[in-house]
Amino acid sequence: MTTGRVTLFDSPLFLGFDHIEKTFDRMRKSGGEGYPPYNIEQIGDKGFQITLAVAGFSMDDLDVEIEHNQLTIRGKQNEDEEDERIFLHRGIAARQFQRTFILADGVEVRGAAMDNGLLHIALERIIPESNAKKIKIHTPSSMNGNAPKAIGVDKKENEQT
């Protein structure tokens, strides 16, 4: 007997939230990364800044990309330059990395800048205008035959009941 994984999103009250469950899975898988170290700061009421310590990487070695609310920073140094150097001691990490951040809906990347071995990525939370609206409830006779009916229910079945 195999037991499947049960999550909060298995509840029938959470229809259409599959993408959130997938986001949590991605976060769980990428949570163990320790390199490069980073800070996340709040800047004002709506701003954030992610700062990654990328000493030894140039701007050409780094790639910052956003896709489906996922911010990914990749770093890979040019291996040709490494072959020419002879190290007596190598204590500075020069490995490639990928660091991923899941952004909430409404958070936009405003830009990235490099300064003294630190990569700064500016983010801003955009607060959308409310689009809430009231739905008026009508009696079936006042809707002139336009009353919604249940999906998959035949009109003849309704008349028989």
N, C-alpha and C positions, 0 to 999 in steps of 0.2 A: 504494500500500500504506500503510495507516495502522497505526500502532503504538499500542496502548492503554497506559495507565499501569499498571505492575506495582508492587504493593506487597507488603509482608510478609504482609498478610492474605489474599493470593491463594493462599497455601499451603493444601492440604487439611487440614493439621493445626490450622488456626484456624477451626473450624466455629462459626458463630453469633456472630462478633465483628464483624459489619458496623457495629454501633453505635459501636465504638471507632474504626473507620476514619472514620466520619462526624464523630466528635468531633475527630479530628486535622485533618480538612478545615476544620471551623469555627475551630479554633485558628489554623491557617495563615492563613485569610482575615482574622481579627481581630487578628493579630499586629502589623500595621503601624500601629496607632493610637498616637498620641503624646499625645493630649489627652483627659482631664486626666492629669497625672502622678500616680503612685501609689507606695506602698510596701507590701510584704508582710512582716509580722513574725511570728516564732514567739513565742507567749506560753505558757510552761510546756511540759509534755510533749505535751499534746493540743490546745493552742489556737493559733489564728492570728488575725491582724488585718490587714485590708486598709484602708489609709488613702488616700483620694483628695483631692487639692487642688482644691476646688470653690469658690474665692473668688468672690463675686458671685452665687452661687446660694443661694436660701433653701430651707428644707425642702420648701416647696410646689412648688419648681421641680424637685425630684429624685424619681426613682422607682427603687426597689430591688425586684427581682423574681427569683425562682428558679423554673426550670422544667427538668425533665429533667437535673438536675445542672449546669445552666448558670445562673450568677449574672450578671444584667444590671443595670447601673446606667445610667439615662438622666437627662440634664439638659436642660431647655429653659426659658429665661427668658421671662417675660411680655413680649411684643412691644409691647403697648399702652403700657407705661411708657417704652420706648425712644423712641417717637415724640414724647413730650413734652420730651425732653432734647435740648439742643444741645451737642455736643462740640466743643471747640477742639482737643483731641488725644484720641485713643482708643487706649490701649495695653493695656487690660485686656480679655482675650478674653471675649466674651459669647456665643459660639456654642453651639449645641446639641451634645450628645455622646451617645455610647453606648459603654460599656466593658463587655466580656464576659469572664468568668472561667469556666473549666471546672473543676468541683469533682470530686474523686475520690469513688468510692462510700464512704459512711460519714462524709463531711464534711457537717456541718449548720451552717446560719446561725443564730446565737444572738441576733442583734440588730444594730441600726444606731443611731449617734448622731452628731450634728453638733456641732462645737466649733471656734470661731475659723476658719471657712472650710475645715475639714477634715471629711470624712465618714469615720467609722470603722465598719467592718463586722466584727463578731466571729464567728469560725468555730470549730468544735470537731470534732475527729476522734473519732468513736464507734467503739470497738473491739468488734466483734461477738464473741459467744461462738462457739467452734468447733463446727461441726456435722458434723465428719468422722465417718464410720462405716465399719466393716469389712463387706465383702460376703463371705459364706461361699460357697465354691465346692463344688457338689455334683456327684455323678455323675448321669447321666440317670435311672438306675433308682431312685435315692433320692428323686427329685422327684415320683413318682407321676403322671407324665404332664404335669407343669407346667413342663417344661424349656423355656427360651426358644428360639425358632427364629428363624432369620434372616428379616428382613423381605423379603417378595416371593418366598420360597422355598416351593414347594408341597410338602406332605407326601409325595405320591406320588413326586416327584423324589428326595426323601431316601431313600425305601425302595428305589428302583432302584439306587442307588449302593452 
